[in-house]
Amino acid sequence: MRMSQMLFSTQREAPSEAEAESHVLLLKAGMIRRLAAGVYALMPLGFRVFKRIENIIREEMDAAGAQELIMSALLPAEYYQESGRWDVFGTEMIKFKDRNGRDFCLGPTHEEIFAYVLRQELQSYKAMPKTIYQIQSKYRDERRPRFGMIRSREFVMKDAYSFDVDEQGLDASYQKMYDAYCRIFDRCGLQYVVVHADTGAMGGSGSQEFMVKSDIGDDTIVSCAGCGYAANSELAACPDAAASTETMQQMEKVHTPNAGTIEELVGFFGLGAQKFAKTLLYIADGKIIAAMVRGDREINETKLKNYLKCASLDLAGAADVRQATSAEVGFAGPLGIKADRVIVDKEIPAMRNFLIGANETDYHYKGVNYGRDFCSDDVCDIRLIEKGDPCPVCGAEIEIVSAIEVGHIFKLGTKYSEAMGCKFLDRNAKESPCIMGSYGIGLNRTMQAVIEQSCDKDGIIWPDSVAPYNVIVIPVGAANEEQMALAEEVYQKLLDAGIETMIDDRDERAGVKFKDADLIGIPHRITVGRRAAEGIVEYKPRRAGKAVELNADEAVVKIIETINV
Ligand SMILES: [Zn+2]
């Protein structure tokens, strides 16, 4: 590709809208352009990277025996209504009516649709196993689109679905996808960890996520060097707390003017946050639920949601809090609260003489003890695991880091096949629901995750496997005929060898060309400069950074060997 003819522009300044290094680089390198919050255009250079990732995925899916097709992104409500997810997705689903008043949505994920279409194809056990996939746009109206393509409202996903006659079949199909995912992310040059994950709204019996460690990740993963345990923190079990041996004190109501937050209470009483028990109010499927954890802990909403088995869970607004507590926000406690249920974290019964809100503005109770002063039928693990907690499996020290989820695989079981009537006749002519698995990879996210792991102060450093072009040839002086002639010769030789190459034939200063080449992250650079008359060029790999002078033909051979390793 000749850069003089390419639709391409770079920016020197970081755009104000960008929040993450990889997002800044994508914008500065002209790979993406923003259309709306969480909606992006992929420009030619960015689209080439995207297509290479897509091809890697397609090759590995095909090699694993999966078959590609494409469903529609425009989908009628009825399939999601049949499975119950029309309501579960809530406002995240982009819903609308067509001209006849029929409900439609833009597909956020396609389990129902595959189950519906496949039920017409898989009527006998003889037709299975089957794994089917598509590479298609998905739509989710995220509350907070962030970090460019990491959390966007439109993105392309490779979603695959397996159909088996029994659990062993599912295990085998799942393992094939697991292995294919490892090859895909290896080929994309990503460092990743595979963690146990929550099955959440998807249902099913088991699930793993492919995670790329990064500060901008939405997920938190817990890992243990001792036993190899790795899980999404949403799922990680917290240890049982040792029971306090303090003597029980009298419970006493205390006037706490204007002390409604844990910080204010810590200041007011001069006690650590671990001496308090905080009560948060949620609306779970329309009902008010109170949830209690120690003052210095965080509630794990996934655990809470799974325990309640509810479809929706949101923090209650101020009006609901006032109604449930008869007080201003900040004074909620378990005594006399008007909530459907009070869910108590299992750490609370191990505490002694703690403080709680009194459900009265400006009042708290101190000297409170579970079992004597209040009880609940719902004592369970609802807190977030944190640094300092032991590994749930072996008790060793755990590491907690942020991560980007690039892939997710699920053993769905029969949830969607039951709901959608995707059934087959087994060997005994008995009707059974297909056993399903579902397997997703976010392509845009994978592309940006590569940058998160592979960049420096000058720009992106693409691995050869996904680079938009592998080589850039830069003639230093556009007006110098010798330099231009040798640059053209090298460019042509690389093209002839099937190497994706660009030549910076723009009438620009050398400094601009070098800066752009580094910013867009082309892995190999050949500079044709002052020694062009002798047939000598300079070769510089983007990553290692050290330039060497070589005879032009040697440079071409070296690059061909490096890329084809
Ligand atoms: Zn461990």
Boltz pocket constraint, residues with backbone or C-beta under 6 A from the ligand:
constraints:
  - pocket:
      binder: B
      contacts: [[A, 224], [A, 225], [A, 226], [A, 227], [A, 228], [A, 229], [A, 391], [A, 392], [A, 393], [A, 394], [A, 395], [A, 396]]
      max_distance: 6.0
